Amino acid sequence: MSFKISSFVYLVMSFFLFCACTAQPKEVELLDTIEKFNTAFANSELPTLDAMVTENYIHTNGNSKAIDKTAWFNYLKSRNQEIESGVLKVEQYNMNELHIELHNTTAIATARVSTSIIKNGIVTENEYRITNVWVYEDDAWKRAAFHDTKIK
């Protein structure tokens, strides 16, 4: 009887250890993806960003209504022209206080983003609280939704 109980306990513990170990790589992969996404955004790497968002992507800034992927990329193209012409320079785009909650193939990421840009020679610094929804599809994490609120 005690062998059966010991075997059962061993199986249950093995299951939980297996689950804990398999969840870790997903979170590490998501952290890497978020870093790659932020770098691509700061550097205006549109093809990289396109591959990293879902087709039904929703983007909401605190001061406007939600827009879809097409509208967001229209904004990014305009922003990219400003960067290429020298009108806009991204000095800083930092994410900190990152917190991730995994829910199987979906993740919610919250963070604080600090930005510093120079546009037409004028320096502007801002801080935002952001929430992102990430989904795991086609063997990769993709951003499905974004929302920010300006805090400074």
Buried (B, 14 or more C-beta within 10 A) or exposed (E): EEEEEEEEEEEEEEEEEEEEEEEEEBEEBBBEBBEBBBEBBBBBBBEBBBEBBBEEBBBBBEEEEEBEBEEBBEEBEEBBEBBEEEEBEBEEBEBEEBEBEBEEEBBBBBBBBBBBBBEEEEEEEEBBBBBBBBBBEEEEBBBBBBBBEEEE
